[in-house]
């Protein structure tokens, strides 16, 4: 469920996720993937490409292959939003041309600039346009659509599993006094910034001395039982609303509720800032008289375009200390 309010001071500035960052990497061409591809153990022929060591698949091909499974999703064009709209749980509507064979030749590529919505929420995908079609990084799709992606080096094959959830490749695990969680391999803890039981994570190679995208994790206490999580939510929402209403750079405050992969109650609050050009997302995992706060500060720097994936990976992997 989404709840939102437009800040009174900025009623004339509709900031509704106006930018959708896509990670772009320097490369010369897309080379046809030579690895075998299996979907739930059945061999499938995809027109897929290897770009910078990663496999990229045509979005509609993946939707077509997964249609009818527990991880099926629809792909449509949302003209009003000017975006590709993905809807989980919905059967895919074929448009023709899905699963067409490629010609086996390397192709020129350009960064894909299409905006993408997942169940009406903006998402970030590593994507390229090849021959007029959008090709997305398979692991990105697995991550946001929750299907398994496994690489078998011995068999030189990729397996897409609709009976399994996505797990990060070579995730880094952390154990703290309040619980355990994992980050994606590219996000590492900064000893320089972490202090007073608040732990910071930066994209590998980022300089902590500069203003860069970052993720922080901390714990806190509240006075409510876990069953009263909505009271906790309402209190946080009022605090943030007051903060945003007094900030001339802020636009909208959004709230969403869901559960983590471990089944914990999760409230996500998003604030879009206009002037500084950043997005702040706060993920509250609510426990019995306690909470975990994961704060994602996205400065929209291209090198950290996967920050939302990394923050959600922390939230989904989190488990309270026993």
N, C-alpha and C positions, 0 to 999 in steps of 0.2 A: 504494500500500500504506500502511495506517495502522498505526503502532505506538504504544502508549500505556501509561502506568503511573499508578496511583493513589498519590498521595503518602502515605507511611506515617504522617505526623503528622496527616493529615486523612482517614483512611480512612472516617470516618462522614459526610463531607460530599461527596456526589456532585454536583460542579459540571460539568454536561455541556452547556455553552452554554445556560444557562438563559434568556438574553435574546436575542431576535432583532430588532435595531433595524430599523425601517422609517422612511424619511424621509417626513415629512409637511409639506406646504406649505399656507399659508393660501390658500383659494380659495372661491368661492361655488358654482360649479356646473361640471359637465362638459358641454362643447359638442360635438356630433357633428363628427367630423373630415370636412372637405370635400375633403381631398386624395385623389387616386387612390392605390391600393395595388397593387403588382405583386409577385408571388412568382416569381422566376426568369424575369421578362419576361412573365408571364401575369397579366392583370388579375384581381383577387379583390375580392369585396365583404365587408368586415369591419364589424362593429358596433363601431366605434372612436370614441374621444373625445379632444378636445384639452383638456388641463388645464395651465394656466400655460405655454402655448406648446409643450408636448410631447405626443406622441401616445401614448395608452394603449390597449392591446389586451387583449381577453379571453384569458386564459392558454390555455384549452382550444382556442380558435379558432386560435391560432398553432401549437399542437401538431398540430392536425388538418391545417392547411395544409402543414406541413413533414413530415408522416408519409410515409415511403417515400423521403425524400431522405437525403443524407449527414448532415444536421443534425437528423434526427428525434429526438424525445424523448417519453417517457411521462409522464403526469400521474396520480398516484394519491393517495389520502388514507391517511396512515400514522396509524392510530388510536393505536397505542402511543406514538408520539412527539407526537401531537397536531399534525401538520404536513402541509402539502402536499409530496409527495415527487416530485421530478423525476429521471428516469433517462435520461441521454444514450445515444444509439445504439439505444434500444428503440423499437419501433413503437408508435404511439399507439393506445389502445383507446377508441373512440368511446363516449360515454354518451348521445348524443342531444342535439339542440339546437345543435350546433356550427354556426358560420357563419350563425346566424339573423340576419335583417335587423332593424335597429333601427327606431324610429318617427320618427327625425329630430328629436326634441325634446331640449332641454337637460335634464339630470338633476341631482338633488341627489346628493351624494356624502359618504361618510364614510371616514376612514382605515381601510385594511385591517389587521387585526391577526393574520392567519394567519401561522404560522411556515412557513418554506420550507426544504427540504433539497434540495441538488443532489448526487446520488450519495452521500447520507448525510452531507454536509457542510452546515452552516448557511450560507445566503447572505442578503444584504440586497437587497431590491427596493423601489423606489418604487411603491407600490400603493394603490388605492382600491377600495372596495366601491360598486358602482353597480347598483341594482336587484337586489341579492342575488348579484351575480357579482363576482369579483375581476378588476380590470383593472390590468395592469402596464405600466410604461413600456417602450416597444418597445426603446429603446437599452439598457436594463438587461438585457432578455432576450437581445438580440444579444451583449452583452458576456459573459454567463455561459455562453451556449449556443454561442457562437462562430459565429454566422451574420452575414453582412454586412447593414448597414442604411445606405441612401443616400438623401439628400434632394435632389430636383431642383426648385429654386425656379422655374425657367423653366416646367417642365411641371406644377408644383404637385403633385408625386407622391412617394410613398415606395416604395423598392424593397427587398425582402427577398431576399437572395442566399444560397442554400445552397451555392454553389460558391466562396464567398469567406469569409474570416474577418472578424471584427469589427475595425474600426479606429476609434480615438477621433476624434470630431469636434473639429477645432481643437486637437489635442494640442500640448503645449509640449515642445520637444526641448532636451536638455542634453548638452553635450560635456565630459567630465572627462578627467583624465590616464589613468584606468584603463578608460574606455569611454564609450559613449553610451547614452542612454535617454530616454524620454518620459514625461511625466505628463499626466493628464487636465487639461482647461482650468481646472478649479476648484481645482487644487492647485498652489501656486507656491512657489518656493524662498525661504526666509527668510535674508536676508543677516545679520540680527541674530543668529540662532542657529547658522548654519553656520560651522564653524571646524575647523582641523586636518584637512582633507580628509574631514570628515564633514558631509554636506549635509542640511539639514532642510527639510521641505515641510509647509506648513500650508494648510488650506482657505482660499480667498480670503476676506479680511475678518476672519479670526481674529486675536486679539490675542496676540502671542508672549509677553507678560508674564504671561499667565494659564495655568493648567493646562488644556491643550486637546489633542485628538487630534492626532497628528503622525506623519510618516513620515521616517525618516532613511536615508541611503544612504552606505555606506563600503566601502572595499576592504581586503583583508588578504592575508597570505601564510601558506601552510602547507607541510608537507614531503612532500606526497604527489602523485604523478602523477594526472592526471584519471581514469585507469582505476581508481585506488584510492579512488574517492569514498566508498565505503561505510565505509572506515576513518575517513575524515574525519567522516562522519556519526555514527559510533558515539562518537567522541571528543567532539563537540559535545553529543550526547545525554547522555553521562555528566556533563558539566559542568552542563548545565541541570537534570538530575535532582537533583544535589547542591544547586544553588541553590534549586530549588523545595521540596525536602524541608525546608530550613531556614527557609522563609518561611511564617509562620502564616496569611497571607492567600491563599496559593495553593491551588488545588484539583487539577486534573489537568494533566498535560503530554502533549500529543499530537504525533505526528510523521507527516508524509506525504511521499512522494517522487513526483516527476513530472518533466516537462521543460518548459522555457520554449518560447515560440513559435519561438525561434531554435534550439531543439534542445539547449540546455544543461541539465545535470543540476541539478535544483532540489529542495532539502530545505526543508520548511516545518515549523516547530515552533510550537505554540500553547500559551500558558499563560493559564488563566482565573484571575483574582483575585476573591475574594469581597468582602473588606472595602473596598478602594478602588473596586470596581465598574469594572474595566477588563479588557481583553483585550490581550495582547501576542503578535503573530505575527512570527516571524523567518524571512525567506526567504533561504536560502543558495544562491547560484549558484556551483557548484564548477567551477573551471578547473584547469589544469596548474600546481600549486604556488601557486595563488592562489584567492581567493574574493571574492564580493561579498555583503555583508550588507545587506538591506533590512529595517528594523525598523518595524513598524506598531504604534503605541501607540494603541489605541482606548479612549477614555474614555467611550464610549457617549453622547457629546453629539449631540443630534439634528442639529445643523448639519453634522456630519461623518459622516453615516451611510453615505456612499459611500467611506469610507476604504479598505476592502478592495479595491474595484474599482481605486482609484488605485494602491495598492501592487502589485497584480497587474499593472497596466498597465506599471509600471516594470520589473517582473521580466520580463514577456513581451517588452518592447521592447529590453531591454538587449543590447548587443553589445560584446564586448571590443575595446579599442583595438588597432589593428594594430601 
